[in-house]
Amino acid sequence: MSSTLRFILCLGLSACLGACGGTPEKSYRLSASPSAATGSSASGLSVVVGPVSLPSYIDRAEIVFASGPNEFQIPSDAVWLGSLQENINRTMTANLAGLLHSRNVRSSLVSGAKGRYRVALDIRQFHGVSGREAILDLSWRIQSGASGQAISRHSGSYHEPIVGDGYGPLVEAESRLLEQAARAVASSLSGR
């Protein structure tokens, strides 16, 4: 093999290996609030959380944030651990269980989950605004667990500052948004 051909092959191999290296991917997960931890007094309220519907712009593996009034960024190196829908469902379920002081709050993702009430979530916005805040705009329906009939409808819009740089602080702010929403949902369930 000639030295010129060997050089070209080595150069091509180096380029391929360099392209494969790229930026390492980081996975993120929403978390329930420690302040919503289950207390000692049990209400016994039986609730199923879900389904959760998402707009297509955020229903993806990557974390989404707005970089301008009409511009969104979708970084390939920052992804959700599991689906965003599952993350929201799991986090809201844990927050509601703590806020309602009930061990009978279940996710609709669990096979055979039944409850006296069902809380269906319709997420309209859930993203960060670069360097500023995270936004959650949603509506929810409280339904009869047995018949599925709507009992009441509610909506809310929440904002949380992003404290720090990077995707970690954005996900922390989004987790705090879900706590705010869970408090509103718990309030709409109180007295039932």
N, C-alpha and C positions, 0 to 999 in steps of 0.2 A: 504494500500500500504506500502510495507516495506521501511525502510529508505535507503537501498541500491538501490532499484529500483528508488526511488524518486531522489537520488543523480545522478544516471545515466541519468535520464530524464532531470534534471536541467543542467547537463554538456552538453548533446546533444543540448538542447535549447540554451544555451550560445554560443556554437560553431556555430550554425546556425545564430544567431543574429550577431555575430562577423563577419561572412563571408559576411553578407548582408551589413554591415556598409561600408567597403572598403574605398577607396579614392573617395571623391566627384568629379563628372564629371564637367569640365568647358567647356563652349562653346565659340568659337571664330568666329569673322567675319572680313573679309577684308574690308578696308575702302578706299574711294576715297581720293585723295590728296586735301587739302585745297588750295594749290597753283594752282590747275587746275580748280578753281571755275569759273563759267560762268561770263564773263566780260560783259560790257555794250553794246559793238558793236556786233551785231548779223550777222553771216555769212549766215545763212539760209541754210547751207549745210545739206542735208537730208541723214542720215546714219542709217542702222540697224546693230547692233553688234550681231554676232553669226551666226552659231552655234559655240560652244566651244567644242573641242574634247580634251580628257585627256588620258594619258596612264593609264593602269589599276592599276599600283602600287600606284597612288595617287587618283584615282577615288573611294574614300571611305569616310566614315564619320569621321575617325580619321585623325589628323594632322600627316604627315610623315616627318621624318628627317633622314639624313644619320649620322651614328655614326662611320663609317669607310669607306674605299674606296669601299668596296663591301657589306656593311652591313647597313640595314635600321631598324629604330625603329618605331613602331606604338603603341603609348601609348593609353590605353583604357580610360584614364581620361581627354584627350584633344581632343575635337571633333569640327567640323565645325558647325556653326549655319546655318542650311540649307545645301544644297549640295555645294561642292567646285566649281562645274561647274556654279551654280547659283551665287555664291560669285564672281567668276572671271568675269562673264558676267555683273553683276550689277556694279561692280567696274570699269571695262573698259568702260562701257556705260557712267557712271558719269564723269570719267576722260576725255573721248573724247568730251562730251558735253561742258565741261569747256574749254578745249584746242582749240576746233573749234569755240567757242563762238556761239554755235547753240542750239536752243531749239528743234531741229528736229533730235536728236540722240536718238534712241530707242533700247531697248533690243529685241532680237528675241524671248525672253520668253514671251513677251506681245502679246497676240492674235491679229492678224491682223496688226502687225507692218510692215510698208512699208517705203521705202526710195529710193532715187536715187541710192545709193550705199549700198552694204552689205560687212561687214568685217567678214570673217570666220577665227577663230583662231584655230590653231593646237598646243597645248601645248605639248612639248616633255619632259621637266623637270620643276618641280616646287616644291622645297623642301629646307629645311635648312640643313646645314652641321654643326653638333654639335659644339658649341663654336666658330664658325667662321663667316659663311655667309649664305645668302639665294641665291638660283640660279633659274633663269627663262630662259628657252630656248624654243623659239617658232617660228612658221612661221605664216604668215597671207596672205590671198588672198583678194584683193579688187575685188568685182564682181558688175556687173550691177544689180541694184535692180529689174529691169523689166524682164530681160532675164536670169539672173543668170550666164551669161558668165563671165569668169575671165578676168579682165582688167590688173591686175598686181599681182605679187607674191613677197613677202619679207620675211626676217627672221632676227632674232636677238638673242643675248645671253647676259644676264644681271646678275650682281652680286651686292648684297647689304650687308654690314656688319650687323651682329646681335649685337645690343648694349644692353647688359644686359643679365640676366639669365631668363630662363623660356620660356613658349610658347607665352606669350604676345609680347615680343620683336621679336620673330621669325615671328609672324603674321604681326607686324609693318614693318619689313624688306620686307616681301612678298608683302605688300601693296605698298611700295615704288618701288618694282620691276614692279608692274603693272602700276605705273605712268610712269616709264621709257619706258615701252613698248607702252603705250598710246601716249607718245610724238613721238615715231618713227612711229606709225600708223597715227597719225595726220599729220606728215610731208609727209607721202606717199599719203595722201589725199589732201594735199594743192595744189592749182592751178587747181583743178577739178571743 
